[in-house]
């Protein structure tokens, strides 16, 4: 695992912590990204809806790398994606690393944080 990615991810969590009244980790950030991308806001979700939100987030996070592309929103306004290419076999550690990098990029792209805020001091 890239140590700099882990440090930047921890900086992101520390920056976001005061905003949310929950413990933040990779899973929580993926869930929050799913909420943001779905656009339904905070409400009570079923277990299946929570899994769908996380799927939306993963598809969104992996879209820039060419693994998914947005397809459409259904009649209930849920976003749908098409798998463009398959991910190579990855260990859980490798999956987490790729997702952490993608989460960092997502928050920078959406301008919730800047590169400078997550910079590693040498």
N, C-alpha and C positions, 0 to 999 in steps of 0.2 A: 504494500500500500504506500502511496505517495504521502509522506509525512506532511508536506505543505498543504495538500488538500485537506487532510484531517485538521490541521491548525486553522485553516480558513473556514472550514465547516463549523468548528467550535466557536470561532469569532462570530459567525452568522447566528448561531444559536444564542450566544450571549447578547447580541444586538436585539434579537427578536423577543427574547424572554420577557421583558417588561410589558410587551404589547399583548401577550396571550396569557390567560390564566390556566395554563396547563404545562406539564413537563414537555419539553421539546427534545425530540430525537429525530432520526431519519424518518421513521414511520409517521410521526406527528406532522413533520413538514410535508411529506408526500400527501397526507390527508388534507392538509391546509391548501396545498396547491390544487388538489382535486376540487375542493370547495370553490376556490377562486376561479378555476377554469370552467366549472359547471355553471357558476353564477347564480346559484340558488340561495346563497346566504346561509347563515347559521339557523338551523332548525333541527328538529329531531329526525334522524335518519334511521331506517331499518338497517339490520346487519348487511343485507344484500346491497342496499344503496351505499353504505360505507365502503364496501368492497368495490363497487362500481366507481365511486369517487377516486379511490386509490388507483384503479385501473386507468381512469382518465388522466390522472397525474403522471403515471408511468409513461403512458403513450405520449403525453405532452412533453415530458422530459427527454424522451428518446427520439422525438421527431426531428430535432436539429441534426442528429447523427444519422438520419435517414432510415431509421427502423420502422417508423410509423408516419402516416400522413392523415391529416384531418379529413374526414369524409363528409359528415353532415350532422345536423341536429335532428332528432326524431320528433314526433308529434308532442312529446312531453318536454321537449327542449334539452334532452340529454345529448351531449356530444358523442360522436362515434368516430372511430379511427380505423384505418386499414393498415394491416401489417405489410410493409414494403419489402423488408428483408428480415431474416431471422438472426437473432443474436447468437454468437458462438457459445459453446458450452463454457460456463463460468462458475467458479466457486462462489459461495455466499460472500466471501470477503471481496472478491473481484466485483460482484454485483453491487455490493454496498459502495465500493469505491466509485464505480461509474455513476451510480445514482447520486452520491454526494457531490461529485463534480457537476452533474447536471442540475442539481438543486442550486448550487452556488451560481451557476450560469443563469438559471431562471430568475433568481432574485436580482441579479445584476441587470439582466435584459429588461425586466419589468421596472427597473429603476427604484426598487425598494431599498437597495444598498448600492454602494459604488465599489469599484475595484480597490480604491484607496482605503475604504473602511475595512476591507478584509485582507489588506496587505500584511505580509509577514515581515516583521522587523528582523534584520540580520545583525 
